[in-house]
Amino acid sequence: MHVSRRSFFRRIGAGAVATAAIPALDSFALARGLAFTRAKQPGGPILLDRNENAYGPSPKVIAAIRDAAGSSNRYPRSTEEMEERLAHLHGVQRDQVVLTCGSGEVLRMAAEAFLGPGKKLVEPMPTFESLGKHAKNAGAEVVEVPLTKTYAHDLPAMLRNADAATGLVYICNPNNPTGSLTPREEIEDFLRRVPAGTHALIDEAYHHYVGASSSYASFLDRPVSDPRVIVARTFSKIYGLAGLRVGYAVAAPEVARKLAEERLPVGVNILGMQAAGVALDDTEHVRETAERNRNDRQEFMNQANDRMLRAIDSHANFVLLESGRRVDEVLEFFKKNSIILGRRIPSMEKYVRVSLGTPDEMSEFWRVWDMFLPHKM
């Protein structure tokens, strides 16, 4: 069966565009292909389900991917240059940085390095579920501790559940799916009290979306003085590179070596590393994207308030919204109207997580919402 080039790209999306070296692919075609990573699929539904960057990577990054496409027949030779850049950026040594296939790989590596039969993971509930799944796969016990009434991590309760068998405690800050913050001073106090042999994995995937906050600060400086702390970062969110899978861990040298032993061989691809390097340099695009997100988030809250809906105050690129209906009902209605929303949250059955799209996409979201739950203005 003959498949045209246009049909081919429509079927495979950005992933194949990013990994196939096609000499005839000009910059316009590549940019069009990369649009598949944005919130709305060409000719398909609006995607508001995976907390992707609705605005995509910067034009400079798209150009860099185009320039590097001809090298995609080669395996990457080393991650050291990129790790050196990240180390310089964060004021740590190169042997404290481990480049990975997204921050999700950091979570898998940590589970395999520090968990197993007889070990325990203590994590909040709800939170990003990936680490819990990896912990169970490793044969470890998973202890889930409900969030506080303000949706912060209940660190005293997590501490009560941590003992000598606890290999990892997980702190996702801002938390996914609530978008809520846990103050740094509370985390600092928690770290002083956790058992000596327990590592703390702090997931900062949404760090760049926080903005000015008197209570929040990154922990990227902490592994310098505390070898128990591992910080995970990603290029999937603010940098708009979810489809290229680039992330990294910052940890003490001995911990970083142990994590690296669990890393996939030849994992991070050439295009991902090239794109990530250019994305780091384009600080203006990061600033503009963060500002757009703040505006989009505030407009979402305004629209929710107009409808007398409860939305949890978010410091990320998504909002958790109370619908008053079971989430499966909400997801199905929106799917029938060509909008894909976030996952089910077992402990919050009447909430739906909405990733922030562009203003036009969010206008369509609210139009469909008003079909689902009519309201009086």
C-alpha positions as CSV (number, residue, x, y, z in Angstrom):
1,M,0.0,0.0,0.0
2,H,1.4,3.4,-1.0
3,V,1.6,5.9,1.8
4,S,2.3,9.5,0.9
5,R,4.9,11.5,2.9
6,R,2.1,13.7,4.3
7,S,0.1,10.7,5.5
8,F,3.3,9.1,6.9
9,F,4.0,12.2,9.1
10,R,0.4,12.4,10.1
11,R,0.5,8.9,11.4
12,I,3.8,8.9,13.2
13,G,3.8,12.4,14.6
14,A,6.8,14.2,16.1
15,G,8.7,11.2,17.4
16,A,9.6,9.9,14.0
17,V,10.2,13.4,12.7
18,A,12.7,13.9,15.5
19,T,14.5,10.7,14.9
20,A,14.6,10.2,11.1
21,A,17.2,11.9,9.0
22,I,15.3,13.1,5.9
23,P,17.4,15.4,3.7
24,A,14.3,16.8,1.9
25,L,12.7,17.9,5.2
26,D,12.8,21.7,5.2
27,S,12.4,23.9,8.3
28,F,8.7,24.5,7.6
29,A,8.0,20.8,7.4
30,L,10.0,20.1,10.6
31,A,8.2,22.9,12.5
32,R,4.9,21.5,11.3
33,G,5.9,18.0,12.5
34,L,7.0,19.4,15.9
35,A,3.5,20.9,16.3
36,F,2.4,17.3,17.2
37,T,4.0,17.9,20.6
38,R,1.8,20.9,21.3
39,A,-1.6,20.7,22.9
40,K,-3.7,20.2,19.8
41,Q,-3.0,17.5,17.3
42,P,-3.4,18.6,13.7
43,G,-6.9,17.4,12.7
44,G,-7.3,15.7,16.0
45,P,-8.4,16.4,19.6
46,I,-7.1,19.1,21.9
47,L,-4.7,17.4,24.3
48,L,-5.0,18.7,27.8
49,D,-4.0,15.5,29.6
50,R,-0.2,15.2,30.0
51,N,0.9,18.6,31.2
52,E,2.8,19.3,28.0
53,N,4.0,22.8,27.1
54,A,1.2,24.1,24.9
55,Y,3.5,26.6,23.2
56,G,6.2,24.0,22.2
57,P,10.0,24.5,21.9
58,S,11.6,27.7,20.9
59,P,12.2,28.4,17.2
60,K,16.0,28.2,18.0
61,V,15.5,24.7,19.3
62,I,13.5,23.7,16.2
63,A,16.3,25.0,14.0
64,A,18.8,23.0,16.0
65,I,16.9,19.8,15.6
66,R,16.7,20.4,11.9
67,D,20.5,20.9,11.7
68,A,21.2,17.8,13.8
69,A,18.7,15.5,11.9
70,G,21.5,14.4,9.5
71,S,23.4,12.8,12.4
72,S,20.5,10.7,13.6
73,N,22.0,7.6,12.0
74,R,24.7,7.8,14.8
75,Y,24.5,6.8,18.4
76,P,25.4,9.5,20.8
77,R,29.0,9.2,21.9
78,S,28.8,10.6,25.4
79,T,26.6,12.5,27.8
80,E,29.5,14.2,29.5
81,E,29.4,17.5,27.6
82,M,25.8,18.0,28.4
83,E,26.3,16.9,32.0
84,E,29.2,19.4,32.2
85,R,26.9,22.2,31.0
86,L,24.3,21.4,33.6
87,A,26.8,21.1,36.4
88,H,28.1,24.6,35.5
89,L,24.6,25.9,35.4
90,H,23.7,24.6,38.8
91,G,27.1,25.2,40.5
92,V,27.9,21.5,41.1
93,Q,30.5,19.1,39.8
94,R,30.1,17.1,36.6
95,D,30.1,13.8,38.5
96,Q,27.0,15.0,40.4
97,V,24.9,15.1,37.2
98,V,23.3,12.1,35.4
99,L,21.7,12.8,32.0
100,T,18.6,10.6,31.4
101,C,15.7,9.9,29.1
102,G,13.4,12.4,30.9
103,S,13.1,12.7,34.6
104,G,10.9,9.5,34.5
105,E,14.1,7.5,34.0
106,V,15.6,9.1,37.2
107,L,12.6,7.7,39.1
108,R,13.1,4.3,37.7
109,M,16.9,4.4,38.3
110,A,16.3,5.5,41.9
111,A,13.8,2.6,42.5
112,E,16.2,0.0,41.1
113,A,19.2,1.5,43.0
114,F,17.7,2.0,46.5
115,L,14.6,-0.3,46.7
116,G,13.8,-4.0,46.5
117,P,12.4,-6.8,48.6
118,G,12.3,-5.7,52.3
119,K,12.6,-2.1,51.4
120,K,10.0,0.6,51.5
121,L,9.0,3.7,49.6
122,V,7.1,6.5,51.4
123,E,5.3,8.9,49.1
124,P,2.4,11.3,49.2
125,M,-1.1,10.5,47.9
126,P,-2.0,11.6,45.3
127,T,1.2,12.3,43.5
128,F,2.9,11.4,40.3
129,E,2.4,7.6,40.2
130,S,5.5,6.5,38.3
131,L,7.9,6.0,41.2
132,G,5.3,3.9,43.1
133,K,5.0,1.6,40.1
134,H,8.7,1.2,39.8
135,A,9.0,0.5,43.5
136,K,6.4,-2.3,43.3
137,N,8.2,-3.7,40.2
138,A,11.4,-3.8,42.4
139,G,9.5,-5.8,45.1
140,A,9.4,-2.9,47.6
141,E,6.5,-1.9,49.8
142,V,4.8,1.4,48.9
143,V,3.3,3.5,51.7
144,E,1.0,6.3,50.6
145,V,0.5,9.2,52.9
146,P,-2.5,11.6,52.2
147,L,-1.8,15.2,51.6
148,T,-2.7,17.9,54.1
149,K,-5.9,19.9,53.9
150,T,-3.9,22.5,52.0
151,Y,-2.6,19.9,49.6
152,A,0.9,20.1,50.8
153,H,3.0,17.0,51.7
154,D,2.1,15.8,55.2
155,L,5.8,15.5,56.1
156,P,5.2,14.7,59.8
157,A,3.0,11.8,58.7
158,M,5.5,10.7,56.1
159,L,8.2,10.8,58.8
160,R,6.2,8.6,61.1
161,N,6.0,6.0,58.3
162,A,9.7,6.1,57.6
163,D,12.0,3.6,59.3
164,A,15.3,1.8,58.8
165,A,13.7,-0.2,55.9
166,T,12.8,3.0,54.0
167,G,15.0,3.2,51.0
168,L,13.3,6.3,49.5
169,V,11.0,9.1,50.4
170,Y,9.4,10.9,47.4
171,I,8.6,14.7,47.4
172,C,7.1,16.1,44.2
173,N,7.3,19.9,44.5
174,P,5.2,21.4,43.0
175,N,3.1,18.3,43.3
176,N,1.4,16.5,40.4
177,P,-1.6,16.3,40.2
178,T,-2.5,19.1,42.6
179,G,0.0,21.8,41.6
180,S,0.5,22.6,45.2
181,L,3.7,23.6,47.0
182,T,5.4,22.4,50.2
183,P,7.5,25.1,51.8
184,R,11.3,24.5,51.7
185,E,11.7,25.1,55.4
186,E,9.3,22.2,56.1
187,I,11.2,20.0,53.7
188,E,14.5,21.0,55.4
189,D,13.2,20.1,58.8
190,F,11.9,16.8,57.3
191,L,15.3,15.9,55.8
192,R,17.0,16.5,59.2
193,R,14.8,13.9,60.7
194,V,14.5,11.1,58.2
195,P,16.4,7.9,59.0
196,A,20.1,8.0,58.1
197,G,20.0,5.4,55.4
198,T,17.0,6.8,53.6
199,H,17.4,8.8,50.4
200,A,15.0,11.7,49.5
201,L,14.0,12.0,45.9
202,I,12.8,15.5,45.2
203,D,11.0,15.8,41.8
204,E,11.2,19.4,40.4
205,A,9.7,18.8,37.0
206,Y,7.5,21.9,37.4
207,H,10.1,24.1,39.0
208,H,10.1,26.8,36.3
209,Y,6.4,27.4,36.6
210,V,6.4,28.4,40.3
211,G,7.4,32.1,39.9
212,A,8.0,34.3,42.9
213,S,7.2,32.5,46.2
214,S,8.4,33.3,49.6
215,S,8.1,29.6,50.7
216,Y,9.5,27.8,47.6
217,A,13.1,27.2,46.7
218,S,14.8,24.5,44.6
219,F,16.9,21.8,46.3
220,L,19.5,21.6,43.6
221,D,22.1,23.0,46.0
222,R,21.3,20.4,48.6
223,P,23.2,17.3,47.2
224,V,26.4,19.2,47.7
225,S,26.1,19.0,51.5
226,D,23.7,16.0,51.9
227,P,24.4,12.8,50.0
228,R,20.9,11.5,50.8
229,V,19.2,14.0,48.5
230,I,18.5,13.4,44.8
231,V,16.9,16.1,42.7
232,A,15.1,15.2,39.4
233,R,14.7,17.8,36.6
234,T,13.2,17.5,33.1
235,F,13.3,19.3,29.7
236,S,9.7,18.0,29.0
237,K,7.8,20.9,30.6
238,I,9.0,24.5,30.3
239,Y,11.5,23.7,27.5
240,G,8.8,21.9,25.5
241,L,10.8,18.8,24.7
242,A,8.5,16.1,26.0
243,G,8.8,14.1,22.8
244,L,12.6,14.0,22.8
245,R,12.9,12.6,26.4
246,V,15.7,14.5,28.2
247,G,16.0,14.8,31.9
248,Y,18.7,14.6,34.6
249,A,19.4,13.9,38.2
250,V,21.6,15.9,40.5
251,A,23.1,14.0,43.5
252,A,26.2,13.4,45.5
253,P,29.0,11.8,43.4
254,E,28.7,8.4,45.0
255,V,24.9,8.5,44.6
256,A,25.1,9.7,41.0
257,R,27.4,6.8,40.2
258,K,25.0,4.3,41.7
259,L,22.1,5.9,39.7
260,A,24.2,5.8,36.5
261,E,24.7,2.1,36.9
262,E,20.9,1.7,36.3
263,R,20.8,4.0,33.3
264,L,19.9,2.6,29.9
265,P,23.0,2.3,27.7
266,V,23.0,4.8,24.9
267,G,19.7,6.2,26.2
268,V,19.5,9.9,25.4
269,N,19.4,10.5,21.7
270,I,21.5,13.0,19.7
271,L,18.6,15.2,18.8
272,G,17.5,15.4,22.4
273,M,20.9,16.5,23.6
274,Q,21.3,19.0,20.8
275,A,17.8,20.4,21.5
276,A,18.4,20.5,25.3
277,G,21.6,22.4,24.9
278,V,20.0,25.1,22.7
279,A,17.0,25.3,25.0
280,L,19.2,26.1,28.0
281,D,20.7,29.0,26.1
282,D,17.3,30.4,25.1
283,T,16.4,31.9,28.5
284,E,14.1,34.5,26.9
285,H,11.8,31.7,25.5
286,V,11.7,30.2,29.0
287,R,10.8,33.5,30.5
288,E,8.1,34.2,27.9
289,T,6.7,30.7,28.3
290,A,6.5,31.0,32.1
291,E,4.8,34.4,31.8
292,R,2.2,33.0,29.3
293,N,1.6,30.1,31.7
294,R,1.0,32.5,34.6
295,N,-1.5,34.4,32.5
296,D,-3.2,31.3,31.3
297,R,-3.4,29.9,34.8
298,Q,-4.9,33.1,36.2
299,E,-7.5,33.2,33.4
300,F,-8.4,29.6,34.2
301,M,-9.0,30.5,37.8
302,N,-11.1,33.5,36.7
303,Q,-13.2,31.3,34.5
304,A,-13.6,28.7,37.3
305,N,-14.6,31.4,39.8
306,D,-17.2,32.8,37.4
307,R,-18.8,29.4,37.4
308,M,-18.4,29.0,41.1
309,L,-16.2,26.0,40.7
310,R,-13.5,24.9,43.1
311,A,-10.0,24.8,41.6
312,I,-6.9,24.0,43.7
313,D,-4.4,26.9,43.6
314,S,-1.7,25.7,41.2
315,H,2.0,26.5,40.7
316,A,2.4,24.4,37.6
317,N,1.0,24.2,34.1
318,F,-2.1,22.4,35.0
319,V,-5.0,22.9,37.4
320,L,-7.0,20.3,39.4
321,L,-10.7,21.2,39.1
322,E,-13.6,19.9,41.1
323,S,-16.5,18.9,38.9
324,G,-19.0,17.5,41.3
325,R,-19.2,14.5,38.9
326,R,-17.3,11.3,38.7
327,V,-14.2,11.8,36.7
328,D,-14.9,9.0,34.2
329,E,-18.1,10.8,33.3
330,V,-16.2,14.1,32.7
331,L,-13.4,12.4,30.7
332,E,-15.9,10.6,28.5
333,F,-18.0,13.7,27.7
334,F,-14.9,15.7,26.8
335,K,-13.5,12.9,24.7
336,K,-16.7,12.8,22.7
337,N,-16.2,16.6,22.1
338,S,-12.6,16.2,21.0
339,I,-10.8,17.2,24.2
340,I,-8.6,14.8,26.1
341,L,-8.3,15.5,29.8
342,G,-6.0,14.2,32.6
343,R,-5.9,10.8,34.3
344,R,-8.2,9.5,37.1
345,I,-7.1,10.2,40.6
346,P,-8.4,7.4,42.9
347,S,-8.3,9.5,46.0
348,M,-10.1,12.5,44.3
349,E,-12.8,10.9,42.2
350,K,-14.7,14.2,41.6
351,Y,-11.7,16.2,40.5
352,V,-10.2,16.4,37.0
353,R,-6.7,17.6,36.1
354,V,-6.7,20.0,33.2
355,S,-3.4,20.8,31.5
356,L,-3.2,24.4,30.4
357,G,-3.5,24.9,26.6
358,T,-3.3,28.0,24.5
359,P,-6.0,30.7,25.0
360,D,-7.9,29.4,22.0
361,E,-7.8,25.8,23.3
362,M,-8.9,26.9,26.8
363,S,-11.8,28.8,25.3
364,E,-12.9,25.6,23.6
365,F,-12.5,23.8,26.9
366,W,-14.8,26.2,28.7
367,R,-17.3,26.0,25.8
368,V,-17.5,22.3,26.2
369,W,-17.6,22.6,30.0
370,D,-20.7,24.8,29.8
371,M,-22.3,22.1,27.6
372,F,-21.4,19.5,30.3
373,L,-22.5,21.7,33.3
374,P,-24.5,24.7,32.2
375,H,-24.2,27.7,34.4
376,K,-25.6,31.2,34.8
377,M,-23.3,34.1,34.2
